Amino acid sequence: RFPIELMPKLAETGIFGLILFFRLCLSLIQNAAKFLVKNAEAEERKWAWGWAIAFAGFFIHSSSCVSWTAAKTAIPFWFLTAVVMTRLRLEKSSL
């Protein structure tokens, strides 16, 4: 069922948009992984783990829904993603 749920996204944005969407997801995962793998402080690791768990849950849930925006948590999730990633980036630059 997973590939069928990607069809609306593909129809709306085309193959290029779908590739960019997955690239965005991958870059967020890579950014969080930097804080999980490297010698980050405990506070940064907590933020990164919390986001990673939320992202995994949202990704699984949205894959099984009608579309990625049908989930009532989509807008708050992406807003909080921006907040967490900005916080992690600011913590990294202050070190």
JOVENNOR-V64037 format. One record per backbone hydrogen bond with DSSP energy under -1.0 kcal/mol. CO is the residue of the C=O (numbers start at 0). NH is the residue of the N-H. If there is no record, write none. Layout:
BEGIN
CO,NH  CO,NH
END
This chain:
BEGIN
0,4  3,6  5,9  6,10  7,11  8,12  9,13  12,16  13,17  14,18  15,19  16,20  17,21  18,22  19,23  20,24  21,25  22,26  23,27  24,28  25,29  26,30  27,31  28,32  29,33  31,35  32,36  33,37  37,39  40,44  41,45  42,46  43,47  44,48  45,49  46,50  47,51  48,52  49,53  50,54  51,55  52,56  53,57  54,58  55,59  56,60  57,61  58,62  59,63  70,73  72,76  73,77  74,78  75,79  76,80  77,81  78,82  79,83  80,84  81,85  82,86  83,87  84,88  85,89  86,90  87,91  88,92  89,93
END
